[in-house]
Amino acid sequence: MTMVNITAVKGNIVRQTDCDGVVNSANPNLRAGSGVCGAIYAAAGPRLEPYSSQFAPLQIGEALATPAFDMGCRYIIHTRGPKYYEDADPSGNLEKAMRNTIALADENDLTRLAVPAISMGVYGYPAEEAVPILVRVASEMGGALKNLLEIRFVVVSDELLHLFRRSIEQQVTAADESSPQALMPLRVSRAKESEVRDKLDQFHVLTYAEDGFSPLDIHARRLGLDRELVTSFASAVNERSSVGSLYPQAPISAVPRELVRDRQDVDALTASIGEFLRVNRETIKARRLAFDFRTPSVPEFTVAALNSAIRALESGLEEILILEM
Protein backbone atom coordinates (compact mmCIF):
# COMPACT_ATOMS: atom_id res chain seq x y z
CA MET A 1 0.00 0.00 0.00
CA THR A 2 1.32 3.48 -0.92
CA MET A 3 0.59 7.02 0.25
CA VAL A 4 -0.16 9.03 -2.87
CA ASN A 5 1.29 12.49 -3.48
CA ILE A 6 -1.20 15.03 -4.83
CA THR A 7 0.38 17.81 -6.90
CA ALA A 8 -0.65 20.54 -9.33
CA VAL A 9 1.36 22.06 -12.19
CA LYS A 10 0.71 24.49 -15.01
CA GLY A 11 1.59 22.94 -18.35
CA ASN A 12 0.70 20.72 -21.27
CA ILE A 13 -0.83 17.42 -20.17
CA VAL A 14 0.57 15.52 -23.15
CA ARG A 15 4.12 16.55 -22.17
CA GLN A 16 4.17 15.06 -18.67
CA THR A 17 6.89 12.66 -19.77
CA ASP A 18 7.50 11.18 -16.32
CA CYS A 19 3.86 10.11 -15.98
CA ASP A 20 2.95 6.60 -17.11
CA GLY A 21 -0.77 7.43 -17.27
CA VAL A 22 -2.75 10.40 -18.61
CA VAL A 23 -6.44 11.09 -18.04
CA ASN A 24 -8.62 12.17 -20.95
CA SER A 25 -11.76 14.19 -20.25
CA ALA A 26 -13.75 12.11 -22.69
CA ASN A 27 -16.97 12.50 -24.65
CA PRO A 28 -19.53 9.66 -24.76
CA ASN A 29 -18.48 8.63 -28.27
CA LEU A 30 -14.83 8.14 -27.22
CA ARG A 31 -13.63 10.13 -30.21
CA ALA A 32 -11.34 13.11 -30.62
CA GLY A 33 -12.93 16.32 -29.38
CA SER A 34 -11.81 19.80 -28.48
CA GLY A 35 -9.49 21.04 -25.76
CA VAL A 36 -7.67 18.41 -23.70
CA CYS A 37 -9.49 15.60 -25.49
CA GLY A 38 -8.34 16.80 -28.90
CA ALA A 39 -4.77 17.33 -27.73
CA ILE A 40 -4.56 13.82 -26.29
CA TYR A 41 -5.94 12.18 -29.42
CA ALA A 42 -3.53 14.19 -31.57
CA ALA A 43 -0.57 13.20 -29.41
CA ALA A 44 -1.59 9.52 -29.33
CA GLY A 45 -1.82 9.36 -33.11
CA PRO A 46 -4.31 7.90 -35.59
CA ARG A 47 -4.62 4.49 -33.93
CA LEU A 48 -6.35 5.76 -30.77
CA GLU A 49 -9.74 6.81 -32.14
CA PRO A 50 -10.57 3.55 -33.98
CA TYR A 51 -9.51 1.65 -30.87
CA SER A 52 -11.36 3.72 -28.25
CA SER A 53 -14.58 4.30 -30.20
CA GLN A 54 -15.37 0.58 -30.26
CA PHE A 55 -16.07 0.83 -26.51
CA ALA A 56 -18.60 3.68 -26.87
CA PRO A 57 -20.83 4.89 -25.40
CA LEU A 58 -18.99 5.80 -22.21
CA GLN A 59 -21.46 6.48 -19.42
CA ILE A 60 -21.24 9.51 -17.11
CA GLY A 61 -18.83 8.85 -14.26
CA GLU A 62 -17.31 5.77 -15.87
CA ALA A 63 -13.66 5.26 -16.85
CA LEU A 64 -11.91 3.23 -19.54
CA ALA A 65 -8.22 2.42 -20.01
CA THR A 66 -6.71 2.24 -23.50
CA PRO A 67 -3.14 2.05 -24.81
CA ALA A 68 -1.49 5.44 -25.25
CA PHE A 69 -0.05 4.49 -28.64
CA ASP A 70 2.26 7.32 -29.82
CA MET A 71 1.97 9.52 -26.72
CA GLY A 72 4.82 7.87 -24.83
CA CYS A 73 3.08 6.82 -21.62
CA ARG A 74 1.53 3.40 -20.95
CA TYR A 75 -2.20 4.12 -20.67
CA ILE A 76 -4.80 6.78 -21.31
CA ILE A 77 -7.64 6.68 -18.78
CA HIS A 78 -10.76 8.07 -20.47
CA THR A 79 -13.36 9.39 -18.05
CA ARG A 80 -16.64 11.12 -18.72
CA GLY A 81 -17.41 13.94 -16.34
CA PRO A 82 -20.82 15.59 -15.94
CA LYS A 83 -22.17 18.61 -17.82
CA TYR A 84 -22.82 21.03 -14.98
CA TYR A 85 -26.02 22.62 -16.25
CA GLU A 86 -27.56 19.40 -17.61
CA ASP A 87 -26.67 16.72 -15.08
CA ALA A 88 -29.10 15.99 -12.26
CA ASP A 89 -26.25 15.26 -9.82
CA PRO A 90 -23.08 16.97 -11.07
CA SER A 91 -21.12 16.72 -7.81
CA GLY A 92 -21.95 13.04 -7.33
CA ASN A 93 -21.02 12.16 -10.90
CA LEU A 94 -17.81 14.19 -10.83
CA GLU A 95 -16.81 12.34 -7.68
CA LYS A 96 -17.72 9.03 -9.34
CA ALA A 97 -15.61 9.88 -12.40
CA MET A 98 -12.59 10.71 -10.25
CA ARG A 99 -12.95 7.61 -8.08
CA ASN A 100 -13.27 5.31 -11.08
CA THR A 101 -10.29 6.98 -12.76
CA ILE A 102 -7.98 6.58 -9.77
CA ALA A 103 -9.10 3.01 -9.13
CA LEU A 104 -8.55 2.02 -12.77
CA ALA A 105 -5.10 3.63 -12.83
CA ASP A 106 -4.08 1.76 -9.71
CA GLU A 107 -5.45 -1.54 -11.06
CA ASN A 108 -3.28 -1.08 -14.15
CA ASP A 109 -0.11 -0.63 -12.05
CA LEU A 110 0.36 3.04 -12.93
CA THR A 111 2.62 5.07 -10.64
CA ARG A 112 2.12 8.66 -11.83
CA LEU A 113 -1.16 9.94 -13.24
CA ALA A 114 -1.64 13.28 -15.04
CA VAL A 115 -5.21 14.55 -14.59
CA PRO A 116 -6.85 17.52 -16.36
CA ALA A 117 -9.48 19.86 -14.93
CA ILE A 118 -12.31 17.36 -15.54
CA SER A 119 -15.63 18.96 -16.61
CA MET A 120 -14.29 22.50 -16.14
CA GLY A 121 -14.02 23.28 -19.86
CA VAL A 122 -16.92 23.04 -22.30
CA TYR A 123 -18.91 21.06 -19.73
CA GLY A 124 -19.19 24.26 -17.70
CA TYR A 125 -18.45 23.03 -14.17
CA PRO A 126 -17.38 26.04 -12.02
CA ALA A 127 -13.79 25.52 -10.96
CA GLU A 128 -14.48 26.78 -7.42
CA GLU A 129 -16.86 23.85 -6.94
CA ALA A 130 -15.12 21.18 -9.00
CA VAL A 131 -11.54 21.52 -7.76
CA PRO A 132 -12.24 20.66 -4.08
CA ILE A 133 -14.22 17.59 -5.16
CA LEU A 134 -11.36 16.23 -7.30
CA VAL A 135 -8.73 16.93 -4.64
CA ARG A 136 -10.86 15.49 -1.82
CA VAL A 137 -11.45 12.23 -3.70
CA ALA A 138 -7.74 11.93 -4.49
CA SER A 139 -6.91 12.51 -0.83
CA GLU A 140 -9.51 10.06 0.45
CA MET A 141 -8.33 7.29 -1.87
CA GLY A 142 -4.64 8.06 -1.50
CA GLY A 143 -3.96 5.93 1.56
CA ALA A 144 -5.42 2.71 0.12
CA LEU A 145 -3.67 2.47 -3.25
CA LYS A 146 -1.23 -0.29 -4.16
CA ASN A 147 0.73 1.27 -7.01
CA LEU A 148 -0.13 4.93 -7.59
CA LEU A 149 2.43 7.31 -6.09
CA GLU A 150 1.39 10.66 -7.57
CA ILE A 151 -1.82 12.21 -8.83
CA ARG A 152 -0.77 15.31 -10.76
CA PHE A 153 -3.41 17.85 -11.76
CA VAL A 154 -2.21 19.57 -14.94
CA VAL A 155 -3.85 22.91 -15.74
CA VAL A 156 -3.40 25.71 -18.27
CA SER A 157 -4.07 28.84 -16.21
CA ASP A 158 -2.60 30.47 -13.12
CA GLU A 159 -6.10 30.78 -11.64
CA LEU A 160 -6.71 27.02 -11.83
CA LEU A 161 -3.22 26.31 -10.53
CA HIS A 162 -3.90 28.51 -7.49
CA LEU A 163 -7.26 26.82 -6.85
CA PHE A 164 -5.78 23.33 -7.00
CA ARG A 165 -2.78 24.16 -4.83
CA ARG A 166 -4.94 25.89 -2.25
CA SER A 167 -7.31 22.92 -2.11
CA ILE A 168 -4.40 20.46 -1.87
CA GLU A 169 -2.89 22.44 1.01
CA GLN A 170 -6.24 22.46 2.82
CA GLN A 171 -6.50 18.68 2.48
CA VAL A 172 -2.94 18.20 3.75
CA THR A 173 -3.59 20.50 6.73
CA ALA A 174 -6.79 18.66 7.60
CA ALA A 175 -5.02 15.30 7.40
CA ASP A 176 -2.14 16.50 9.57
CA GLU A 177 -4.50 17.86 12.22
CA SER A 178 -6.44 14.60 12.39
CA SER A 179 -3.31 12.45 12.82
CA PRO A 180 -0.50 14.48 14.41
CA GLN A 181 2.96 12.92 14.39
CA ALA A 182 5.88 13.74 16.61
CA LEU A 183 8.86 15.22 14.77
CA MET A 184 12.32 13.72 15.18
CA PRO A 185 15.30 16.02 15.91
CA LEU A 186 16.82 17.19 12.62
CA ARG A 187 20.53 16.53 11.99
CA VAL A 188 22.27 18.79 9.45
CA SER A 189 25.83 18.30 8.23
CA ARG A 190 28.08 19.25 5.32
CA ALA A 191 30.42 16.94 3.47
CA LYS A 192 32.15 16.42 0.15
CA GLU A 193 30.35 13.99 -2.12
CA SER A 194 33.52 11.90 -2.38
CA GLU A 195 33.63 11.52 1.41
CA VAL A 196 30.09 10.15 1.77
CA ARG A 197 29.62 8.32 -1.53
CA ASP A 198 29.33 4.95 0.19
CA LYS A 199 26.36 6.13 2.31
CA LEU A 200 24.45 8.16 -0.29
CA ASP A 201 22.20 5.19 -1.10
CA GLN A 202 20.54 5.90 2.27
CA PHE A 203 19.43 9.37 1.11
CA HIS A 204 16.92 10.93 -1.27
CA VAL A 205 18.82 13.47 -3.39
CA LEU A 206 17.36 16.90 -4.13
CA THR A 207 19.19 18.85 -6.83
CA TYR A 208 18.41 21.06 -9.83
CA ALA A 209 17.44 19.96 -13.34
CA GLU A 210 20.48 20.51 -15.50
CA ASP A 211 21.55 17.95 -18.08
CA GLY A 212 25.21 17.29 -18.80
CA PHE A 213 27.96 17.61 -16.20
CA SER A 214 25.92 18.58 -13.14
CA PRO A 215 24.93 17.16 -9.73
CA LEU A 216 21.92 15.51 -11.40
CA ASP A 217 24.22 13.79 -13.89
CA ILE A 218 26.66 12.72 -11.16
CA HIS A 219 23.95 10.99 -9.12
CA ALA A 220 22.32 9.50 -12.20
CA ARG A 221 25.62 7.90 -13.19
CA ARG A 222 26.20 6.73 -9.62
CA LEU A 223 22.86 4.91 -9.73
CA GLY A 224 23.33 3.61 -13.27
CA LEU A 225 20.33 5.43 -14.73
CA ASP A 226 19.60 5.47 -18.44
CA ARG A 227 20.95 8.62 -20.10
CA GLU A 228 17.77 9.26 -22.11
CA LEU A 229 15.64 9.00 -18.96
CA VAL A 230 17.72 11.65 -17.19
CA THR A 231 17.70 13.98 -20.21
CA SER A 232 13.93 13.65 -20.59
CA PHE A 233 13.40 14.19 -16.85
CA ALA A 234 15.52 17.38 -16.75
CA SER A 235 13.75 18.73 -19.82
CA ALA A 236 10.30 18.04 -18.34
CA VAL A 237 11.09 19.72 -15.01
CA ASN A 238 12.44 22.84 -16.72
CA GLU A 239 9.65 22.99 -19.28
CA ARG A 240 6.84 22.95 -16.72
CA SER A 241 8.91 24.98 -14.21
CA SER A 242 7.91 22.74 -11.31
CA VAL A 243 9.75 20.34 -9.04
CA GLY A 244 9.85 16.75 -10.33
CA SER A 245 10.95 13.32 -9.10
CA LEU A 246 12.46 10.19 -10.61
CA TYR A 247 11.07 8.09 -7.76
CA PRO A 248 10.40 5.11 -7.80
CA GLN A 249 13.04 4.52 -10.53
CA ALA A 250 15.59 6.37 -8.39
CA PRO A 251 15.61 8.45 -5.17
CA ILE A 252 16.33 11.72 -7.01
CA SER A 253 14.23 14.87 -7.32
CA ALA A 254 15.00 18.22 -8.95
CA VAL A 255 13.82 21.81 -8.96
CA PRO A 256 13.89 23.90 -12.17
CA ARG A 257 17.35 24.99 -13.26
CA GLU A 258 16.42 28.66 -13.59
CA LEU A 259 15.70 28.98 -9.86
CA VAL A 260 19.31 28.13 -9.06
CA ARG A 261 21.39 29.10 -12.08
CA ASP A 262 19.54 32.04 -13.60
CA ARG A 263 17.07 33.85 -11.37
CA GLN A 264 18.56 32.97 -7.95
CA ASP A 265 15.16 33.84 -6.48
CA VAL A 266 15.08 32.80 -2.80
CA ASP A 267 11.29 33.04 -2.47
CA ALA A 268 10.62 31.05 -5.65
CA LEU A 269 13.19 28.42 -4.68
CA THR A 270 11.73 28.20 -1.17
CA ALA A 271 8.29 27.56 -2.68
CA SER A 272 9.68 24.89 -4.98
CA ILE A 273 11.57 23.11 -2.19
CA GLY A 274 8.48 23.39 0.00
CA GLU A 275 6.41 21.74 -2.72
CA PHE A 276 8.98 18.92 -2.93
CA LEU A 277 8.97 18.38 0.85
CA ARG A 278 5.18 18.43 1.06
CA VAL A 279 4.48 15.93 -1.72
CA ASN A 280 7.39 13.60 -0.90
CA ARG A 281 6.82 13.10 2.80
CA GLU A 282 6.24 9.38 2.29
CA THR A 283 8.90 8.75 -0.35
CA ILE A 284 12.00 10.55 0.96
CA LYS A 285 14.30 7.62 1.60
CA ALA A 286 14.61 6.88 5.31
CA ARG A 287 13.70 10.54 5.97
CA ARG A 288 17.22 11.48 4.93
CA LEU A 289 17.78 14.21 2.34
CA ALA A 290 21.00 14.90 0.44
CA PHE A 291 20.90 18.53 -0.72
CA ASP A 292 23.15 18.86 -3.79
CA PHE A 293 23.09 22.38 -5.28
CA ARG A 294 26.81 22.74 -6.12
CA THR A 295 27.37 25.28 -8.90
CA PRO A 296 30.32 24.47 -8.25
CA SER A 297 30.24 25.69 -4.63
CA VAL A 298 27.00 25.61 -2.66
CA PRO A 299 25.21 28.98 -3.10
CA GLU A 300 24.14 30.09 0.35
CA PHE A 301 20.83 31.42 -0.95
CA THR A 302 19.89 27.79 -1.73
CA VAL A 303 20.58 26.76 1.87
CA ALA A 304 18.52 29.71 3.09
CA ALA A 305 15.65 28.57 0.85
CA LEU A 306 15.93 25.04 2.25
CA ASN A 307 15.86 26.32 5.83
CA SER A 308 12.82 28.51 5.14
CA ALA A 309 10.93 25.64 3.52
CA ILE A 310 11.68 23.26 6.40
CA ARG A 311 10.60 25.79 9.05
CA ALA A 312 7.37 26.51 7.19
CA LEU A 313 6.47 22.87 6.60
CA GLU A 314 7.78 20.84 9.54
CA SER A 315 8.70 18.20 6.99
CA GLY A 316 9.49 15.37 9.40
CA LEU A 317 13.02 14.92 8.05
CA GLU A 318 15.57 13.31 10.36
CA GLU A 319 18.79 14.19 8.55
CA ILE A 320 20.01 16.62 5.89
CA LEU A 321 23.36 16.22 4.19
CA ILE A 322 24.55 19.30 2.26
CA LEU A 323 26.97 18.15 -0.42
CA GLU A 324 29.98 20.30 -1.32
CA MET A 325 32.78 20.11 -3.88
Secondary structure in CASP SS format (residue, H / E / C, confidence):
PFRMAT SS
TARGET T0000
AUTHOR 0000-0000-0000
METHOD secondary structure of the structure
MODEL  1
M C 1.00
T E 1.00
M C 1.00
V C 1.00
N E 1.00
I E 1.00
T E 1.00
A E 1.00
V E 1.00
K E 1.00
G C 1.00
N C 1.00
I H 1.00
V H 1.00
R H 1.00
Q C 1.00
T C 1.00
D C 1.00
C C 1.00
D C 1.00
G E 1.00
V E 1.00
V E 1.00
N E 1.00
S E 1.00
A C 1.00
N C 1.00
P C 1.00
N C 1.00
L C 1.00
R C 1.00
A C 1.00
G C 1.00
S C 1.00
G H 1.00
V H 1.00
C H 1.00
G H 1.00
A H 1.00
I H 1.00
Y H 1.00
A H 1.00
A H 1.00
A H 1.00
G C 1.00
P C 1.00
R C 1.00
L H 1.00
E H 1.00
P H 1.00
Y H 1.00
S H 1.00
S H 1.00
Q C 1.00
F C 1.00
A C 1.00
P C 1.00
L C 1.00
Q C 1.00
I C 1.00
G C 1.00
E C 1.00
A E 1.00
L E 1.00
A E 1.00
T E 1.00
P E 1.00
A C 1.00
F H 1.00
D H 1.00
M H 1.00
G C 1.00
C C 1.00
R C 1.00
Y E 1.00
I E 1.00
I E 1.00
H E 1.00
T E 1.00
R C 1.00
G C 1.00
P C 1.00
K C 1.00
Y C 1.00
Y C 1.00
E C 1.00
D C 1.00
A C 1.00
D C 1.00
P H 1.00
S H 1.00
G H 1.00
N H 1.00
L H 1.00
E H 1.00
K H 1.00
A H 1.00
M H 1.00
R H 1.00
N H 1.00
T H 1.00
I H 1.00
A H 1.00
L H 1.00
A H 1.00
D H 1.00
E H 1.00
N C 1.00
D C 1.00
L C 1.00
T C 1.00
R E 1.00
L E 1.00
A E 1.00
V E 1.00
P C 1.00
A C 1.00
I C 1.00
S C 1.00
M C 1.00
G C 1.00
V C 1.00
Y C 1.00
G C 1.00
Y C 1.00
P C 1.00
A H 1.00
E H 1.00
E H 1.00
A H 1.00
V H 1.00
P H 1.00
I H 1.00
L H 1.00
V H 1.00
R H 1.00
V H 1.00
A H 1.00
S H 1.00
E H 1.00
M H 1.00
G H 1.00
G C 1.00
A C 1.00
L E 1.00
K C 1.00
N C 1.00
L C 1.00
L C 1.00
E E 1.00
I E 1.00
R E 1.00
F E 1.00
V E 1.00
V E 1.00
V C 1.00
S C 1.00
D H 1.00
E H 1.00
L H 1.00
L H 1.00
H H 1.00
L H 1.00
F H 1.00
R H 1.00
R H 1.00
S H 1.00
I H 1.00
E H 1.00
Q H 1.00
Q H 1.00
V H 1.00
T H 1.00
A H 1.00
A H 1.00
D H 1.00
E H 1.00
S H 1.00
S C 1.00
P C 1.00
Q C 1.00
A C 1.00
L C 1.00
M C 1.00
P C 1.00
L C 1.00
R E 1.00
V E 1.00
S E 1.00
R E 1.00
A E 1.00
K E 1.00
E H 1.00
S H 1.00
E H 1.00
V H 1.00
R H 1.00
D H 1.00
K H 1.00
L H 1.00
D H 1.00
Q H 1.00
F C 1.00
H E 1.00
V E 1.00
L E 1.00
T E 1.00
Y E 1.00
A E 1.00
E C 1.00
D C 1.00
G C 1.00
F C 1.00
S C 1.00
P H 1.00
L H 1.00
D H 1.00
I H 1.00
H H 1.00
A H 1.00
R H 1.00
R H 1.00
L C 1.00
G C 1.00
L C 1.00
D C 1.00
R H 1.00
E H 1.00
L H 1.00
V H 1.00
T H 1.00
S H 1.00
F H 1.00
A H 1.00
S H 1.00
A H 1.00
V H 1.00
N H 1.00
E H 1.00
R H 1.00
S C 1.00
S C 1.00
V C 1.00
G E 1.00
S E 1.00
L C 1.00
Y C 1.00
P C 1.00
Q C 1.00
A C 1.00
P C 1.00
I E 1.00
S E 1.00
A E 1.00
V E 1.00
P E 1.00
R C 1.00
E H 1.00
L H 1.00
V H 1.00
R H 1.00
D H 1.00
R C 1.00
Q C 1.00
D C 1.00
V H 1.00
D H 1.00
A H 1.00
L H 1.00
T H 1.00
A H 1.00
S H 1.00
I H 1.00
G H 1.00
E H 1.00
F H 1.00
L H 1.00
R H 1.00
V H 1.00
N C 1.00
R C 1.00
E C 1.00
T C 1.00
I C 1.00
K H 1.00
A H 1.00
R H 1.00
R E 1.00
L E 1.00
A E 1.00
F E 1.00
D C 1.00
F C 1.00
R C 1.00
T C 1.00
P C 1.00
S C 1.00
V C 1.00
P C 1.00
E H 1.00
F H 1.00
T H 1.00
V H 1.00
A H 1.00
A H 1.00
L H 1.00
N H 1.00
S H 1.00
A H 1.00
I H 1.00
R H 1.00
A H 1.00
L H 1.00
E C 1.00
S C 1.00
G C 1.00
L C 1.00
E C 1.00
E E 1.00
I E 1.00
L E 1.00
I E 1.00
L E 1.00
E E 1.00
M C 1.00
END
